[in-house]
Amino acid sequence: MSIIRRHFLQGAASLAALGAFGGAQAQGTTTLTVPWMAWPENQVRPLMDVYEKATGVKIAEERLPIDELFKALEVRLTARNALPDVYLVDGPLTASYAIRGHLLDLAPVVGSELGRYVPTTLVQGTWRDKLYSLPLGTSSQLMFYNKKLFAEAGIPLPSADPAKRLTWDELLEIAKKLTKPAISQFGFTFESVNPYQLLPLPQSRGVKVIGDDGFTAAGYVDSPGMIDVMTWYQQMYQVHKIGPVGTFQTGVTQEMFGANKLAMFIGGTWNLVGFAKFKDLDYAVAPHPYFAGGKPITPTGSWHIGINPRTSQMAQAQAFVKWFTTRDTMDLWFNLRQYPPSLKQIWEERAKTTFVDPAWAIVQHELANTATPRPATPGYREYESFLKIAMQDIQTGANVKEALVRAASSIDREMRKYR
């Protein structure tokens, strides 16, 4: 019996025994409209099948590519009608939806269950001390390195011990030795050029990346500290030339690493599965680097689920969301998409099986000690969009100060609509 099939049956039996969470099963013809990410159907439908079979409630999950999902939600929620009933929420967008009245306060729905969660996973679902979206999992970043390329260069392998993590300057020196332009081999890069991945650089040096009010970018995004760190980042590519310039898509860096053309990169746990397709790849992982004199910082946060407060099917919507607090559901979800679990119980139960890999030991340490969610702001989409453009421009050689000043000004202009 396959893992998915086994958990499917266990989950269905468990839900039936619980009476389908307060009566949703009695509504046999109910259909909940649930916009979802366009992950492969076999990573989404099995989850919905369990709920449908146990309750009789139909889940109309609309699997949309990420940009289309954001656009569709913006249009539908701005219309302020009953649809969608429930929807997938990108964690840092919780504040934006909440401040505009597009998310239901979940405390009355799942409040008694919150002690079962890894604390850092709840941060991005919270705005002004209220939980508006429930984490389906979380994320962390690891330093992946190619053991073959290290061996060829005679360089000792990085330690997997978080207490012995590399500093950024140590990584730079190693990357120089592993960079070989003649054969298009690079020493290091990030999986993507995105604030999620790059903000830990300034944060490691104690740089504040947004004002305490959650609205102000000027003086933070373009602060001397931010300019200094992003200048260091630019020099990796433009001066030391240890990384490929202009590789802004995650698939490109993954293929380079898999083809033994990239010695090190910072990437997400999803690569632990994704790299299985590269049969000749011999790799390992180490903790995320930090700046000496600063502190280790790792990015975190992922997809959440929330309720439209205007749904005409409130009881069924609440039952569906509460279902995501259960052990069986979260265990199945981890089998389908291996995001670091948000429930402590999953970590505990899998401690001697799934999580024996050093990668997961590192992730668990980071979630407990270094995980730092993206800035809490109602304007996160705008913040991310303008800062991402600046970071791309900086990597490709733009004037660092000018790029960050331009980003800060644009972000502040857009933030006015949320004040």
VEXFIGU-643350 format. One line per 2 residues: number of its first residue (from 1); for each residue x negated, y, z of C-alpha. Coordinates in nm, 3 decimals. Layout:
N
NUM = X Y Z; ...
END
This chain:
419
1 = 0.000 0.000 0.000; -0.143 0.338 -0.095
3 = -0.205 0.610 0.165; 0.056 0.839 0.013
5 = 0.317 0.562 -0.005; 0.249 0.454 0.355
7 = 0.279 0.806 0.488; 0.583 0.866 0.272
9 = 0.766 0.581 0.443; 0.642 0.672 0.790
11 = 0.746 1.033 0.742; 1.091 0.944 0.616
13 = 1.155 0.706 0.906; 1.033 0.965 1.154
15 = 1.264 1.234 1.019; 1.565 1.008 1.015
17 = 1.507 0.923 1.380; 1.493 1.291 1.467
19 = 1.832 1.358 1.317; 1.689 1.564 1.034
21 = 1.611 1.865 1.251; 1.938 1.991 1.376
23 = 2.187 1.883 1.117; 2.031 1.957 0.780
25 = 2.103 1.599 0.677; 2.476 1.664 0.694
27 = 2.442 1.918 0.415; 2.392 1.654 0.148
29 = 2.439 1.890 -0.145; 2.223 2.172 -0.014
31 = 1.940 2.288 -0.238; 1.664 2.510 -0.103
33 = 1.482 2.727 -0.354; 1.112 2.720 -0.263
35 = 0.852 2.895 -0.486; 0.524 2.704 -0.454
37 = 0.175 2.702 -0.599; 0.116 2.524 -0.931
39 = -0.088 2.245 -0.780; -0.062 1.912 -0.962
41 = 0.280 1.754 -0.919; 0.133 1.453 -0.739
43 = 0.003 1.690 -0.471; 0.342 1.855 -0.415
45 = 0.633 1.628 -0.507; 0.548 1.346 -0.261
47 = 0.579 1.597 0.022; 0.918 1.718 -0.099
49 = 1.035 1.363 -0.165; 0.987 1.272 0.200
51 = 1.207 1.558 0.314; 1.474 1.497 0.053
53 = 1.503 1.126 0.131; 1.522 1.187 0.505
55 = 1.770 1.476 0.499; 1.966 1.474 0.174
57 = 1.862 1.837 0.124; 1.717 1.902 -0.220
59 = 1.399 2.107 -0.249; 1.369 2.301 -0.573
61 = 0.999 2.380 -0.559; 0.896 2.610 -0.841
63 = 0.530 2.539 -0.908; 0.385 2.865 -1.039
65 = 0.025 2.968 -1.117; -0.107 3.196 -0.845
67 = -0.067 3.528 -1.029; 0.281 3.433 -1.150
69 = 0.375 3.325 -0.798; 0.277 3.663 -0.656
71 = 0.463 3.849 -0.932; 0.776 3.635 -0.904
73 = 0.790 3.678 -0.527; 0.743 4.053 -0.556
75 = 1.033 4.086 -0.800; 1.271 3.855 -0.611
77 = 1.197 3.981 -0.263; 1.217 4.346 -0.368
79 = 1.568 4.273 -0.499; 1.655 4.190 -0.134
81 = 1.893 3.905 -0.211; 1.933 3.553 -0.076
83 = 1.672 3.386 -0.297; 1.423 3.239 -0.247
85 = 1.523 3.059 0.071; 1.172 2.964 0.175
87 = 0.845 3.048 0.005; 0.473 2.983 0.005
89 = 0.284 3.278 0.155; -0.081 3.353 0.095
91 = -0.198 3.406 0.454; -0.336 3.762 0.423
93 = -0.018 3.878 0.248; 0.192 3.804 0.557
95 = 0.164 4.162 0.683; 0.275 4.303 0.347
97 = 0.588 4.089 0.337; 0.663 4.135 0.707
99 = 0.641 4.513 0.714; 0.888 4.530 0.423
101 = 1.137 4.295 0.589; 1.074 3.995 0.363
103 = 0.984 3.743 0.635; 1.179 3.606 0.930
105 = 1.022 3.614 1.277; 0.941 3.247 1.333
107 = 0.898 3.254 1.710; 1.256 3.133 1.777
109 = 1.208 2.860 1.516; 0.868 2.714 1.604
111 = 0.753 2.900 1.914; 0.732 2.595 2.139
113 = 0.504 2.420 1.887; 0.237 2.689 1.857
115 = 0.014 2.548 2.130; -0.053 2.250 1.903
117 = -0.233 2.467 1.646; -0.599 2.555 1.608
119 = -0.575 2.919 1.731; -0.760 3.082 1.440
121 = -0.512 2.932 1.192; -0.227 3.141 1.335
123 = -0.399 3.478 1.301; -0.311 3.553 0.940
125 = 0.050 3.454 0.989; 0.083 3.715 1.264
127 = 0.162 4.084 1.226; 0.205 4.317 1.523
129 = 0.211 4.023 1.763; 0.486 3.834 1.582
131 = 0.444 3.513 1.383; 0.599 3.553 1.039
133 = 0.441 3.268 0.845; 0.332 2.920 0.948
135 = -0.008 2.783 0.838; -0.003 2.467 0.628
137 = -0.375 2.434 0.677; -0.675 2.661 0.678
139 = -1.010 2.698 0.503; -1.379 2.729 0.566
141 = -1.694 2.764 0.362; -2.002 2.545 0.351
143 = -2.342 2.579 0.194; -2.373 2.301 -0.064
145 = -2.724 2.211 -0.175; -2.868 1.980 -0.437
147 = -3.093 1.722 -0.268; -3.262 1.624 -0.595
149 = -3.373 1.980 -0.672; -3.498 2.029 -0.316
151 = -3.699 1.707 -0.338; -3.852 1.803 -0.673
153 = -3.963 2.136 -0.526; -4.094 1.974 -0.207
155 = -3.871 2.191 0.011; -3.738 2.056 0.345
157 = -3.361 2.006 0.349; -3.155 2.261 0.544
159 = -3.026 2.147 0.882; -2.663 2.050 0.933
161 = -2.682 2.183 1.289; -2.492 2.515 1.319
163 = -2.746 2.624 1.582; -3.019 2.593 1.317
165 = -2.839 2.754 1.026; -3.043 2.949 0.771
167 = -3.059 3.325 0.778; -2.980 3.501 0.450
169 = -3.341 3.608 0.413; -3.461 3.249 0.463
171 = -3.213 3.134 0.201; -3.339 3.400 -0.039
173 = -3.697 3.279 -0.013; -3.591 2.918 -0.071
175 = -3.373 3.020 -0.366; -3.666 3.197 -0.532
177 = -3.863 2.871 -0.529; -3.569 2.682 -0.677
179 = -3.504 2.929 -0.959; -3.653 2.825 -1.294
181 = -3.543 3.057 -1.577; -3.717 2.846 -1.843
183 = -3.468 2.563 -1.788; -3.172 2.784 -1.683
185 = -3.189 2.662 -1.323; -3.075 2.899 -1.049
187 = -3.144 2.892 -0.679; -2.818 3.022 -0.533
189 = -2.482 3.183 -0.591; -2.137 3.215 -0.439
191 = -1.852 3.006 -0.573; -1.662 3.322 -0.664
193 = -1.683 3.700 -0.640; -1.399 3.764 -0.401
195 = -1.369 3.952 -0.070; -1.272 3.623 0.095
197 = -1.620 3.488 0.024; -1.826 3.806 0.038
199 = -1.689 3.995 0.339; -1.880 3.767 0.582
201 = -2.197 3.934 0.452; -2.126 4.280 0.600
203 = -1.934 4.130 0.892; -2.241 3.926 0.989
205 = -2.419 4.258 1.040; -2.132 4.398 1.244
207 = -1.992 4.617 0.966; -1.620 4.697 1.003
209 = -1.448 4.641 0.670; -1.121 4.826 0.739
211 = -0.994 5.077 0.994; -0.831 4.965 1.318
213 = -0.497 5.090 1.186; -0.506 4.834 0.904
215 = -0.456 5.110 0.647; -0.784 5.302 0.616
217 = -1.060 5.201 0.373; -1.259 5.525 0.341
219 = -1.544 5.524 0.591; -1.536 5.144 0.609
221 = -1.539 4.996 0.258; -1.790 5.268 0.161
223 = -1.976 5.297 0.494; -2.359 5.309 0.503
225 = -2.360 4.957 0.648; -2.143 4.822 0.368
227 = -2.354 4.998 0.105; -2.672 4.852 0.256
229 = -2.538 4.495 0.261; -2.391 4.512 -0.087
231 = -2.721 4.651 -0.215; -2.888 4.342 -0.069
233 = -2.626 4.129 -0.245; -2.689 4.304 -0.576
235 = -3.063 4.253 -0.548; -3.014 3.877 -0.528
237 = -2.889 3.890 -0.886; -3.054 4.198 -1.037
239 = -3.397 4.201 -0.872; -3.470 3.849 -0.750
241 = -3.253 3.692 -1.022; -3.177 3.383 -0.816
243 = -2.815 3.359 -0.933; -2.629 3.366 -1.266
245 = -2.485 3.712 -1.333; -2.119 3.734 -1.433
247 = -2.008 3.387 -1.324; -1.683 3.499 -1.165
249 = -1.483 3.180 -1.211; -1.512 2.901 -0.956
251 = -1.510 2.633 -1.225; -1.831 2.769 -1.378
253 = -2.034 2.749 -1.057; -1.897 2.402 -0.985
255 = -2.002 2.277 -1.327; -2.348 2.431 -1.290
257 = -2.395 2.263 -0.953; -2.269 1.931 -1.088
259 = -2.507 1.954 -1.383; -2.811 2.005 -1.152
261 = -2.855 2.363 -1.273; -2.773 2.530 -0.941
263 = -2.959 2.441 -0.623; -2.735 2.602 -0.359
265 = -2.398 2.769 -0.342; -2.138 2.875 -0.089
267 = -1.807 2.701 -0.153; -1.489 2.564 -0.001
269 = -1.412 2.220 0.136; -1.212 2.139 -0.178
271 = -1.548 2.073 -0.343; -1.594 1.765 -0.123
273 = -1.332 1.602 -0.345; -1.405 1.794 -0.663
275 = -1.770 1.691 -0.683; -1.680 1.322 -0.696
277 = -1.654 1.351 -1.073; -2.026 1.424 -1.105
279 = -2.181 1.077 -1.094; -2.544 1.198 -1.101
281 = -2.502 1.463 -0.831; -2.681 1.403 -0.501
283 = -2.583 1.678 -0.261; -2.532 1.757 0.106
285 = -2.399 2.048 0.308; -2.527 2.291 0.569
287 = -2.365 2.569 0.773; -2.292 2.912 0.625
289 = -2.598 3.143 0.653; -2.602 3.467 0.853
291 = -2.814 3.780 0.889; -3.088 3.764 1.153
293 = -3.004 4.004 1.432; -2.635 3.971 1.352
295 = -2.395 3.684 1.411; -2.263 3.392 1.207
297 = -1.932 3.473 1.036; -1.733 3.239 0.815
299 = -1.419 3.314 0.614; -1.097 3.135 0.695
301 = -0.725 3.138 0.620; -0.512 2.968 0.361
303 = -0.155 2.907 0.252; 0.139 2.954 0.488
305 = 0.513 2.906 0.461; 0.781 3.160 0.550
307 = 1.156 3.219 0.543; 1.344 3.486 0.353
309 = 1.551 3.657 0.628; 1.832 3.709 0.375
311 = 1.873 3.341 0.285; 2.233 3.221 0.285
313 = 2.112 2.882 0.411; 1.938 2.987 0.729
315 = 1.986 2.665 0.929; 1.851 2.448 0.650
317 = 1.563 2.688 0.582; 1.463 2.687 0.948
319 = 1.482 2.308 0.962; 1.259 2.277 0.658
321 = 0.996 2.512 0.800; 1.002 2.346 1.141
323 = 0.940 2.015 0.966; 0.596 2.152 0.876
325 = 0.504 2.161 1.246; 0.525 1.783 1.275
327 = 0.229 1.549 1.285; 0.359 1.323 1.004
329 = 0.414 1.612 0.766; 0.075 1.770 0.828
331 = -0.097 1.433 0.802; 0.064 1.369 0.464
333 = -0.019 1.722 0.350; -0.385 1.667 0.436
335 = -0.383 1.346 0.230; -0.241 1.536 -0.065
337 = -0.467 1.845 -0.041; -0.764 1.832 0.191
339 = -0.752 2.174 0.346; -0.889 2.177 0.703
341 = -0.588 2.090 0.921; -0.412 2.355 1.127
343 = -0.283 2.103 1.385; -0.526 1.997 1.658
345 = -0.370 1.650 1.656; -0.486 1.575 1.302
347 = -0.843 1.661 1.395; -0.823 1.440 1.703
349 = -0.666 1.139 1.529; -0.908 1.144 1.238
351 = -1.219 1.219 1.445; -1.366 0.870 1.398
353 = -1.249 0.813 1.042; -1.207 1.106 0.801
355 = -1.403 1.360 1.001; -1.719 1.158 1.058
357 = -1.873 1.331 0.754; -2.118 1.604 0.864
359 = -1.925 1.852 0.650; -1.617 1.822 0.869
361 = -1.822 1.851 1.187; -1.955 2.182 1.055
363 = -1.607 2.300 0.958; -1.467 2.216 1.300
365 = -1.749 2.410 1.465; -1.691 2.709 1.239
367 = -1.316 2.715 1.302; -1.380 2.721 1.676
369 = -1.669 2.969 1.678; -1.729 3.176 1.365
371 = -1.403 3.178 1.164; -1.294 3.533 1.079
373 = -0.968 3.586 0.886; -0.940 3.845 0.613
375 = -0.842 4.196 0.726; -0.489 4.230 0.862
377 = -0.325 4.496 0.649; 0.010 4.537 0.470
379 = -0.187 4.637 0.163; -0.411 4.335 0.142
381 = -0.336 4.264 -0.224; -0.444 4.615 -0.318
383 = -0.741 4.600 -0.081; -0.859 4.271 -0.230
385 = -0.799 4.376 -0.589; -1.000 4.699 -0.579
387 = -1.276 4.556 -0.362; -1.308 4.252 -0.588
389 = -1.358 4.479 -0.890; -1.626 4.668 -0.698
391 = -1.801 4.346 -0.600; -1.801 4.223 -0.958
393 = -1.940 4.555 -1.080; -2.207 4.553 -0.810
395 = -2.323 4.205 -0.904; -2.360 4.309 -1.267
397 = -2.566 4.619 -1.183; -2.330 4.910 -1.108
399 = -2.429 5.186 -0.866; -2.340 5.033 -0.530
401 = -2.233 5.348 -0.350; -2.025 5.476 -0.640
403 = -1.847 5.141 -0.679; -1.758 5.122 -0.309
405 = -1.650 5.488 -0.286; -1.425 5.434 -0.587
407 = -1.277 5.121 -0.429; -1.217 5.293 -0.094
409 = -1.042 5.586 -0.263; -0.820 5.357 -0.470
411 = -0.729 5.142 -0.170; -0.636 5.444 0.043
413 = -0.419 5.581 -0.236; -0.225 5.256 -0.258
415 = -0.195 5.223 0.120; 0.023 5.536 0.139
417 = 0.330 5.340 0.034; 0.301 5.119 0.344
419 = 0.262 5.395 0.601
END
